[in-house]
Amino acid sequence: MQLSERISRISVSTIATILQKAEKLKHRDTKLADFGAGEPDFPTPDHIKKAAIKAIEEDFTKYTATGGIRELKHALVEHHAQSYGSNYTAEECLVTVGGKQAIFEAMSSALNEGDEVILPTPHWVTFLEIIKYEGAKPVLLETREDEDFAVHAKAIEKLITPKTKIVIVNSPNNPTGAVVPPGEMEKILELAIRHNLLLISDECYCHFLYDGRKPFSLGSSREREHLLIVDSFSKTYAMTGWRVGFALGPARLLANMLKLQSHSTSNPTSIAQKAALAAIEGPQVHVDKMRTEYRHRRDRLIEGLQAIPGIRCVPPHGAFYAYPNVGYYLKKDGLGDTSVLAERLLDEAHVAVVPGTAFGTQEHIRISYATSLEHINEGLRRMAAFFSKL
Ligand SMILES: Cc1ncc(COP(=O)(O)O)c(C=O)c1O
């Protein structure tokens, strides 16, 4: 059977490949220092779990409105308004099966073959794959490590052509933890308006900001016609497996995204929506606790990485990833690229990291610090020993 040309344009996430291998090692009882997964190690808070159990007990187990139950949409726009001073209506909100579905639907609704999408690099792997799947052309904006991977509106503007349709910005960034300052985000939005583009602002990590930076959403801007906010319950509430995300944006775009949703997944799981409602309406103290804990872990991780000779790391100001440069070691021992390095780290030191090639750079590895301090210390010890032998 001949498969479609479209599906051959994309590949399974490199992240998934390394995670699968790490998972196999874990099953063999190997004590793994696992820095691979991009998900909180914290359990989903109890009140959220209880809301899901209650939903099951009350038989809230049938199809719901495709784009999410009304209470959840209202709670989402209300919560966003309180947090950021935005004024979205429920018609400008779509509940999706994770943030991923919102991104996929948005690109499918907006892109034609040959359209260009500007994507700052390093970038989360899925953005690039979806662009390719849609038959659009990724136009990568290389950010500079010596500028802390800053994304400048001016640099984006230089890449705009008559074919540009979408600009994607992900702040705080996966994999670097870099944060685009609110003023620069506003400038990027002005560009989108001026050039009639769609700006997708992926804000899935917006609650995890450090060093005095306050949670920020571009959704607080009054000019929203060219803006799609994508957010998720996955990271904020430690709910990766529940698969609930959402988009805030122009009603016409959301209506088209909804068409796709209606013929693919239909509604996000009914029970998970009730859990999401409890997450957003309940106490937010769990989010604050996670943020504080991530900051401690980040500080320890960066300190430990900087102590390994030859490794440099831009300080991440958000999310829960560090993106150290290991270029110094790639020249040694015939390593060549970070995929080989990641494989060897896993096989020889039982440390799981993701090679930076997945995110569009050649000399980095991604380390997720959504894991305990104990694991971080053990992982640092093993990495230091591994690198010292190269
Ligand atoms: C930058 C970014 N956006 C979106 C997502 C999607 O998360 P989910 O589909 O679990 O909501 C992720 C997950 O890793 C991510 O890192």
PDBQT file of the ligand as one rigid body, heavy atoms in Angstrom, charges set to zero:
ROOT
HETATM    1  C1  LIG A 401       6.119  24.688  23.545  1.00  0.00    +0.000 C 
HETATM    2  C2  LIG A 401       5.044  23.683  23.713  1.00  0.00    +0.000 A 
HETATM    3  N1  LIG A 401       3.826  23.954  23.212  1.00  0.00    +0.000 NA
HETATM    4  C3  LIG A 401       2.821  23.089  23.314  1.00  0.00    +0.000 A 
HETATM    5  C4  LIG A 401       2.991  21.884  23.950  1.00  0.00    +0.000 A 
HETATM    6  C5  LIG A 401       1.811  20.975  23.985  1.00  0.00    +0.000 C 
HETATM    7  O1  LIG A 401       1.456  20.490  25.182  1.00  0.00    +0.000 OA
HETATM    8  P1  LIG A 401       0.084  19.701  25.352  1.00  0.00    +0.000 P 
HETATM    9  O2  LIG A 401      -0.332  19.190  24.007  1.00  0.00    +0.000 OA
HETATM   10  O3  LIG A 401       0.386  18.612  26.304  1.00  0.00    +0.000 OA
HETATM   11  O4  LIG A 401      -0.881  20.692  25.877  1.00  0.00    +0.000 OA
HETATM   12  C6  LIG A 401       4.240  21.541  24.477  1.00  0.00    +0.000 A 
HETATM   13  C7  LIG A 401       4.470  20.245  25.091  1.00  0.00    +0.000 C 
HETATM   14  O5  LIG A 401       5.562  19.814  25.346  1.00  0.00    +0.000 OA
HETATM   15  C8  LIG A 401       5.286  22.473  24.361  1.00  0.00    +0.000 A 
HETATM   16  O6  LIG A 401       6.498  22.223  24.853  1.00  0.00    +0.000 OA
ENDROOT
TORSDOF 0
